[in-house]
């Protein structure tokens, strides 16, 4: 086996688990889920049917990643984070018959490369968390988060820009600079977020 599954974890036979990945105690990985190489799924975490995770993703303890979520490479999902998947949740139909999988259409959360979601945050689908964005602990995300944005609060609002190192950026004219890596970023009209300067 090229990946490890701790005792008590429940991994469906049809799940695809990448080399070097680790599934910890009491985690559940459902049918058709696809995890890239070197992923970590923490204790008690849930990965829904058909969820797609890139390489190097970390889903911490007791996080709930409901289908059809898509996580690009290097996404961090903190402890007890919830990715919802239902616009209008109900246990029953209007006639009080129990809802089945055929009575609603799941919608997902999409996370760009390197994005991080802080502990106990809730992302209300359908939303996209842009590349290298950072969602603060306890935030409730109800609209798309642009690349490199730091959002916090209920509902979440942008309070700063962050670089690939995760540190808040410092404004320098029409650019923003990372105090850790000295990388500079510029505003990207297409995404409404920042992009790394290549010059």
Secondary structure, DSSP 8 states (H G I E B T S, - for coil): --SEE-TT-EE-TT-EE-TT-EE-TT-EE-TT-EE-TT-EE-TT-EE-TT-EE-TT-EE-TT-EE-TT-EE-TT-EE-TT-EE---TT--SB-TTS-B--GGGS----EEE-TT-EE-TT-EE-SSEEE-TT-EE-TT-EE-S-B-TTEEEETBTTEEEEEB-TTS-BEEEETTEEEETTT--EEEEETTTTEEEE---
